[in-house]
Amino acid sequence: MNNSERFWNASLEELKCGYILENEHYICLLCGAKFEKGIIYPDEGTLYEAERYIRLHIEKNHQSVFDYLIQLDKKLTGLTDRQNLLLRLLYQGKSDAEVQKEMNIGSASTIRNYRFVLKEKERQSKVFLAIMELLKEKDKHAPAFMSLHKTFEILDERYNVTEQEREKILKKYFPEGTDGPLDTFPKKEKNKLVVLYEIAKRFDSERTYNEKEINQILKEVYHDYVMVRRYLIDYGFLDRKSDGSQYWLKSDSKRKEEEHMERKKELKRLYKEWKPQAGVYQIKNTKNQKIFIDSTMNLKTINGKKFALNLGGHVNKSLQEDWNRFGEEAFVFEVLETLKVKENGYFNAKDALKKLKQKWLDTLQPYGERGYNQKKS
């Protein structure tokens, strides 16, 4: 069993720990490192038994299981970039107010709304897991699918390969067995993926190779070893330095962790540069053409209004009633005008925004049959 298979077959508790015990070895689910049970391992003058040492290994090489999991591709985590950053900040122990300030979105109540969405996602995940576990007990015809390679660059229908199909493909392209040479290189994407996955097993996740060593291994696989090497890199099985001096199995090594740390810093920088812009917007009911006009100091938080409507908690009751009646797909959100900020002299943004909103109220008259706003007496 390779480490990707171990990862996907692990229980929730094992994933949280980041390692499993297999054949008297503690194996890191994050990179495949093995430590024999009963052996004492030294580190900086201190001796550790194997299980304690693998915990130290995870801390030193992956920071934590959370840090490893959160940097996986969004197709594996199901998280948006914003949700990803939010979870990272919360894991650091920041308060809602601190998270709001760092992400520069909405208010502390907006963060609480995001927490609610994530909690809902957790509940749904638990129910779905329970359903799938119960299904396994009854579904006697369910095929076993090939495991996902965690560093594969594109996750799509090419992974729709059962174990039975995989065995058939490998027998076709490796007639002398998977340790032998490749007969021909497949053209079909699905077959290509299966073959590359098998070839990648010939590399040690703990080693760094030079180009000559890589070529020597691949020459034993196929005569056009340069092409195979390129595909292994393109498909996310191998990684290398830009100058081609070093290659390694792309199995979440320290280099991978450093790349994701840089990505996290870049993501945080982008959010900090994401300056809020005030303005006036409308919510239009496409069924009856009624509109609701409002203003906000941060137009990026309009989606929070949609969130409130989906929860049934919008302050405008008539708008909420129609939202419940027609559904989210019947409404469109449109920015009517952004607030132009004066660079010189005194400028009261809230007062200017209030006047801007009144201008649009006077222009569009969203009252009675025309809209959801209430005229002030």
C-alpha positions in Angstrom: 0.0 0.0 0.0 1.4 3.4 -1.0 1.1 6.4 1.2 -1.7 8.0 -0.7 -3.8 4.9 -0.2 -2.9 4.9 3.5 -4.0 8.6 3.7 -7.4 8.0 2.1 -8.0 4.7 4.0 -7.2 6.3 7.4 -9.9 6.9 10.0 -10.8 10.4 11.1 -8.9 9.8 14.4 -5.8 8.6 12.5 -5.9 11.6 10.2 -6.1 13.9 13.2 -3.0 12.2 14.6 -1.2 12.2 11.2 0.2 8.7 11.5 -0.8 5.0 11.8 0.8 1.8 13.2 1.4 -0.7 10.4 3.5 -3.9 10.6 5.3 -2.7 13.8 6.1 0.7 12.1 4.7 4.1 12.8 4.1 5.6 9.4 3.5 9.3 8.7 0.3 9.8 6.7 1.6 13.1 5.5 4.9 12.1 3.8 5.3 8.3 4.3 8.3 8.5 6.8 8.5 5.2 8.8 9.8 4.7 12.4 10.1 1.2 13.8 8.2 0.4 17.0 10.6 -0.4 19.9 13.5 1.6 18.4 14.9 4.6 20.3 15.5 7.7 18.1 17.9 10.5 19.1 17.2 14.2 18.4 19.3 17.1 19.6 20.6 15.2 22.6 17.3 13.7 23.6 16.1 10.1 23.1 12.6 9.4 21.9 10.6 6.1 21.6 9.1 5.7 18.1 5.6 7.0 18.6 6.8 10.2 20.4 9.4 10.6 17.7 6.9 10.5 14.8 4.9 13.3 16.6 8.2 15.3 16.7 8.7 14.5 13.0 5.3 15.9 12.1 6.0 19.0 14.2 9.4 19.6 12.6 8.6 18.7 9.0 4.9 19.6 8.6 4.3 22.1 11.5 1.1 20.3 12.4 -1.5 18.0 10.8 -3.8 21.1 10.6 -1.2 23.0 8.6 -0.7 20.1 6.3 -4.4 19.5 5.6 -5.3 23.1 5.2 -2.8 23.6 2.4 -4.2 20.7 0.3 -5.9 21.6 -3.0 -9.4 23.2 -2.7 -10.8 20.3 -4.6 -9.8 18.0 -1.8 -10.7 20.3 1.1 -13.9 21.9 -0.4 -12.8 25.3 1.0 -12.8 28.6 -0.8 -9.6 30.8 -0.4 -11.5 33.0 2.0 -12.7 30.1 4.1 -9.2 28.7 4.0 -7.6 31.9 5.3 -10.3 32.3 8.0 -9.6 28.8 9.3 -5.9 29.5 9.4 -6.4 32.7 11.4 -8.9 31.0 13.8 -6.4 28.1 14.3 -3.8 30.7 15.4 -6.2 31.6 18.2 -7.2 35.0 16.9 -10.5 36.5 18.1 -13.4 37.4 15.7 -12.4 41.0 15.9 -8.8 40.3 15.1 -9.7 38.1 12.2 -12.0 40.7 10.8 -9.3 43.3 11.0 -6.7 41.1 9.4 -9.0 40.0 6.6 -10.4 43.5 6.3 -14.0 42.3 5.7 -17.3 43.4 7.1 -17.4 43.4 10.9 -17.0 40.9 13.8 -20.6 39.8 13.1 -19.6 38.9 9.6 -16.9 36.5 11.0 -19.6 35.0 13.2 -21.7 34.4 10.1 -18.7 32.6 8.4 -18.3 30.5 11.5 -22.0 29.5 11.2 -21.5 28.5 7.5 -18.5 26.4 8.5 -20.4 24.8 11.3 -23.2 23.9 8.9 -20.5 22.4 6.6 -19.3 20.3 9.5 -22.8 19.0 10.3 -23.4 18.1 6.6 -20.0 16.4 6.4 -20.8 14.3 9.5 -24.2 13.3 8.1 -22.7 12.5 4.7 -20.0 10.3 6.3 -22.6 8.4 8.3 -24.6 7.9 5.2 -21.6 6.5 3.3 -20.6 4.3 6.1 -24.1 2.8 6.3 -24.1 2.4 2.5 -20.9 0.4 2.6 -22.7 -2.2 4.7 -25.4 -2.7 2.1 -23.9 -1.9 -1.2 -22.3 -5.1 -2.2 -21.7 -4.0 -5.8 -19.7 -0.9 -5.1 -16.3 -0.9 -7.0 -13.1 0.0 -5.3 -11.7 3.1 -6.9 -8.0 4.0 -7.4 -6.7 6.2 -4.6 -6.2 9.9 -5.2 -2.6 11.2 -5.5 -2.7 14.2 -3.1 -0.2 16.2 -5.2 -1.9 15.6 -8.6 -2.3 19.0 -10.3 -5.8 18.4 -11.8 -8.5 16.3 -10.1 -11.1 15.3 -12.6 -12.8 12.3 -14.3 -9.4 10.7 -15.0 -9.5 9.4 -11.4 -12.7 7.5 -12.2 -10.8 4.3 -12.4 -11.7 1.2 -10.4 -9.1 -1.1 -9.0 -10.2 -3.8 -11.5 -9.6 -1.4 -14.4 -6.3 -0.3 -12.9 -5.1 -3.9 -12.8 -6.2 -4.5 -16.4 -4.4 -1.3 -17.6 -1.1 -2.2 -15.8 -1.1 -5.7 -17.2 -1.5 -4.3 -20.7 1.3 -1.7 -20.5 3.6 -3.7 -18.2 3.5 -7.2 -19.7 6.4 -8.4 -17.6 5.0 -7.0 -14.4 5.0 -3.5 -12.8 8.7 -3.9 -11.9 9.6 -4.4 -15.6 9.8 -2.1 -18.6 6.8 -0.3 -20.1 5.7 -1.9 -23.4 4.2 1.3 -24.9 3.3 4.7 -23.5 -0.4 5.2 -23.3 -2.2 7.9 -25.2 -5.5 7.9 -23.3 -5.4 10.3 -20.3 -6.9 7.8 -17.9 -4.4 5.0 -18.8 -1.6 7.6 -18.8 -2.5 8.5 -15.2 -2.5 4.9 -14.0 0.8 4.2 -15.6 2.5 7.3 -14.2 1.1 6.6 -10.8 2.8 3.2 -10.9 6.1 4.6 -12.2 6.2 7.1 -9.4 6.4 4.2 -6.9 10.0 3.6 -8.1 11.2 6.8 -6.3 12.0 7.1 -2.6 10.0 9.9 -0.9 12.9 10.5 1.4 15.5 11.0 -1.3 16.6 13.9 -3.5 17.8 12.9 -7.0 20.0 14.6 -9.6 19.0 14.5 -13.2 21.4 11.6 -14.0 19.9 9.4 -11.3 16.3 10.2 -12.4 17.2 9.4 -16.0 18.8 6.1 -15.0 15.7 5.0 -13.2 13.4 6.0 -16.0 15.6 4.4 -18.7 14.7 1.0 -17.2 11.1 1.9 -17.6 10.9 3.3 -21.1 13.2 4.3 -23.9 11.8 7.8 -24.2 12.7 8.6 -20.5 12.7 12.4 -21.1 9.1 12.3 -22.1 8.2 10.2 -19.1 10.1 12.5 -16.8 8.2 15.5 -18.2 4.8 13.8 -17.7 5.7 12.9 -14.1 6.4 16.6 -13.4 3.4 17.9 -15.4 1.0 15.5 -13.6 2.3 16.4 -10.1 4.2 13.2 -9.2 7.7 14.7 -9.4 9.0 18.1 -8.6 12.3 19.8 -9.3 14.4 22.9 -8.9 14.1 25.4 -11.7 17.6 24.7 -12.9 16.9 20.9 -13.0 19.8 20.2 -10.6 17.5 18.3 -8.1 14.4 16.2 -8.4 12.2 14.6 -5.7 9.0 12.7 -5.3 6.3 15.3 -4.8 5.1 13.9 -1.5 4.7 17.1 0.7 8.3 17.4 1.6 9.7 20.4 3.5 10.1 22.2 0.1 6.3 21.7 -0.4 5.6 23.1 3.0 7.8 26.2 2.3 5.9 26.8 -0.9 2.6 26.7 0.8 3.9 29.0 3.6 4.8 31.5 0.9 1.4 31.1 -0.7 -0.2 31.7 2.7 1.8 34.9 3.1 0.8 36.0 -0.4 -2.8 35.3 0.3 -2.7 37.4 3.5 -1.0 40.2 1.7 -3.7 40.3 -1.0 -6.4 40.5 1.7 -4.6 43.3 3.4 -4.4 45.2 0.2 -8.1 44.5 -0.5 -9.4 48.0 0.5 -13.1 48.3 1.2 -15.1 50.6 -1.1 -18.4 52.2 -0.1 -21.3 52.5 -2.4 -25.0 52.0 -3.1 -26.5 48.8 -4.4 -29.8 47.3 -5.3 -31.4 43.8 -4.9 -33.8 43.2 -7.8 -36.6 40.7 -7.9 -36.6 39.5 -11.5 -40.1 38.0 -11.1 -41.9 41.2 -10.2 -39.2 43.8 -10.9 -39.4 45.2 -7.4 -36.1 46.5 -6.0 -34.5 47.2 -2.6 -31.9 49.9 -2.4 -29.3 50.1 0.4 -25.8 51.4 1.0 -22.7 49.9 2.7 -19.3 51.1 3.7 -17.8 48.0 2.1 -19.4 46.7 -1.2 -17.4 43.5 -0.8 -19.8 42.5 2.0 -22.9 42.4 -0.2 -22.7 38.6 -0.1 -23.3 38.9 3.6 -26.8 40.3 2.8 -27.5 37.2 0.7 -26.4 35.1 3.6 -28.8 36.9 5.9 -31.6 36.4 3.5 -30.9 32.7 3.2 -31.0 32.5 7.0 -34.3 34.3 7.0 -33.0 37.2 9.1 -33.0 40.2 6.8 -34.3 43.4 8.4 -36.7 44.2 5.5 -39.6 41.8 6.1 -41.3 42.3 2.7 -38.0 41.5 0.9 -37.5 38.5 3.1 -41.0 37.2 2.3 -40.4 37.4 -1.4 -37.0 35.8 -1.1 -38.6 32.9 0.8 -41.3 32.7 -1.9 -39.3 33.0 -5.1 -35.9 31.7 -4.0 -32.4 33.0 -4.3 -32.2 32.4 -8.0 -34.9 35.0 -8.6 -32.8 37.9 -7.3 -29.8 39.8 -8.6 -27.4 42.1 -6.7 -26.2 45.1 -8.6 -23.9 48.0 -7.5 -25.5 51.3 -8.6 -22.7 53.7 -7.7 -19.4 53.7 -5.7 -18.6 56.5 -3.4 -15.9 58.8 -4.7 -13.6 59.7 -1.8 -12.1 63.2 -1.7 -8.4 63.0 -1.2 -7.9 66.6 0.1 -9.7 68.4 3.0 -12.3 67.1 5.4 -14.5 64.3 4.1 -17.3 62.5 6.1 -17.7 59.2 4.3 -20.8 58.2 6.2 -22.6 61.4 5.6 -21.6 61.4 1.9 -22.8 57.8 1.5 -26.2 58.7 3.2 -26.6 61.5 0.6 -25.7 59.1 -2.3 -28.2 56.6 -1.1 -30.9 59.3 -0.9 -30.1 60.3 -4.5 -30.8 56.8 -5.8 -34.0 56.5 -3.6 -35.2 59.8 -5.2 -34.3 58.6 -8.7 -35.7 55.0 -8.6 -38.5 55.5 -6.1 -38.4 51.8 -4.8 -41.7 52.1 -2.8 -45.0 50.4 -2.8 -45.4 48.3 -6.0 -42.0 49.5 -7.3 -39.9 48.2 -4.4 -39.3 47.1 -0.9 -38.0 50.3 0.7 -40.2 52.3 3.1 -40.7 56.0 2.7 -39.7 58.0 5.8 -42.6 60.2 7.1 
